[in-house]
Each structure stands twice: as C-alpha cells, then as structure tokens.
C-alpha cells in the first residue's frame, strides 16, 4: 500500500516531493519483505506489485533490480 501525504515532508532538513517519499517507502518495503510461509507465486506477486507501484511513482525498476530484491 502506498502512503498518501498531503504535504511535502522533511528528510535531513530537505523538503522532498511526495513521489520521492513514496519511492523511499516502497524501497524500504521491498528490502524488508520476506517470503516466510507464503507460496513462491504469492511472494513474487507481492514483490512485483511493489515494483509496479514504484514505477507508477516515477522510479521504474529494471528486472535485474526486482530479482535482487527477491533473492
């Protein structure tokens, strides 16, 4: 799920555009996501969905990057 913000946020004293904040959040989710007990197909679908959301926010991930997060 993408977080929606009503105003720009500060990070290290800088005002960041909302798309950048969303991308940071999605990157964090991608790096923390674990397969756990999920099936391989549902884990892939979850990771692909997060990658697609990043693309919609303006930061398209290459296939190699998505594979790196999955592995």
C-alpha positions as CSV (number, residue, x, y, z in Angstrom):
1,X,0.0,0.0,0.0
2,X,1.3,3.4,-0.9
3,X,1.2,6.1,1.7
4,X,-0.5,9.2,0.7
5,X,0.8,12.5,2.0
6,X,-0.9,15.9,1.9
7,X,2.2,18.0,2.1
8,X,5.9,17.6,1.4
9,X,7.9,16.0,4.2
10,X,11.4,16.8,5.6
11,X,14.2,14.4,5.5
12,X,17.6,15.5,6.8
13,X,16.4,19.1,6.6
14,X,15.3,18.9,2.9
15,X,11.8,19.2,1.6
16,X,11.2,16.1,-0.6
17,X,8.4,15.8,-3.2
18,X,5.7,13.3,-2.4
19,X,6.8,10.9,-5.2
20,X,10.3,10.7,-3.7
21,X,8.8,9.9,-0.2
22,X,6.6,7.2,-1.7
23,X,9.6,5.7,-3.6
24,X,11.7,5.7,-0.4
25,X,8.8,3.9,1.4
26,X,8.4,1.3,-1.3
27,X,12.2,0.7,-1.5
28,X,12.1,0.1,2.3
29,X,9.2,-2.3,1.9
30,X,11.0,-4.2,-0.9
31,X,14.1,-4.6,1.1
32,X,12.2,-5.8,4.3
33,X,9.7,-8.1,2.7
34,X,10.3,-11.8,3.5
35,X,8.8,-14.8,1.8
36,X,8.1,-16.6,5.1
37,X,5.3,-19.2,4.7
38,X,3.9,-17.6,1.5
39,X,4.0,-19.5,-1.7
40,X,6.5,-18.6,-4.3
41,X,3.8,-17.2,-6.6
42,X,2.2,-15.0,-3.9
43,X,5.6,-13.7,-2.8
44,X,6.5,-12.9,-6.4
45,X,3.1,-11.2,-6.9
46,X,3.7,-9.1,-3.8
47,X,7.2,-8.0,-4.8
48,X,6.1,-7.3,-8.4
49,X,3.2,-5.2,-7.1
50,X,5.6,-3.1,-5.0
51,X,7.9,-2.7,-8.0
52,X,4.9,-1.7,-10.2
53,X,3.9,0.9,-7.6
54,X,7.5,2.3,-7.7
55,X,7.1,2.6,-11.5
56,X,3.8,4.4,-11.1
57,X,5.6,6.8,-8.6
58,X,8.2,7.6,-11.3
59,X,11.1,5.1,-10.5
60,X,10.8,2.1,-12.8
61,X,12.8,-0.8,-11.6
62,X,14.7,-3.0,-14.1
63,X,14.1,-6.7,-14.0
64,X,17.6,-7.2,-12.5
65,X,16.7,-4.9,-9.6
66,X,13.5,-6.7,-8.9
67,X,15.3,-10.1,-8.9
68,X,17.9,-8.6,-6.5
69,X,15.1,-7.7,-4.0
70,X,13.5,-11.1,-4.4
71,X,16.7,-13.0,-3.8
